[in-house]
C-alpha cells in the first residue's frame, strides 16, 4: 500500500499522529514553502491528485477538516476516488467501535471517539476527539461530528453535515443534508437540509 495524505494543516497533523507518519509516503498541500511534515515529503498541491495512481499510489486520507462546511472534504474525496485511489480509514487505538456498528470506507475516528451498537457511518465520516455516536444512529457520508459532540440514540444525520464541538443531538432527531449545528447547541427538533441552528435549545439562524 502506498498512501498519500491530502492536507497538512491542523487536522492533517492530528491524523499523522493517529495513524503514524510512517504510514504516509507523501503529502499534498499548497502551503508556500512547506517541504515536509514529520519527515514525510510534500510533493505538491491537490491538483496533483489525478497523477498519483500512475506514480504507484493506491490509497488516500483526507487531512482537511471542516470548521463549518464539509463541502471541501467531500470534493477532495471525490477527486481522489475518480483518480483511482482508495480511501484509507484512520482509527485511533483509543477509539471504541461496537462490533455491531458499520463504518463506511475512509472513516476517521480520533482519540476517545465512541461508536455504539448498530450505528451506521457512511463513507468518510469524521468522528473527532471524544465525540459519541450512540446506538442505532445513521450518519451520512462526509459528515463531521466535531470534538465532544454527542449524538444520542436513533439520530439520523444527512450527508455532508457538520455537528459542532460540544453539540448535543436529542434521541430520535433527524438532521438534513448539508446542515450546520453550531458548537454547544442542543438540538431538540429536526433540522432541515442546509439549515444552520445555534443555541440552547437550538434554533434556526434567520437568513
Helices and strands as residue ranges (DSSP letters): E 3-6, H 10-19, G 21-23, E 26-28, E 36-37, E 40-44, G 46-51, G 53-55, E 59-62, H 71-82, E 86-87, E 90-91, E 96-97, E 102-103, E 108-109, E 114-115, E 120-121, E 126-127, E 132-133, E 138-139, E 144-145, E 150-151, E 156-157, E 162-163, E 168-169, E 174-175, E 180-181, E 186-187, E 196-198, E 203-204
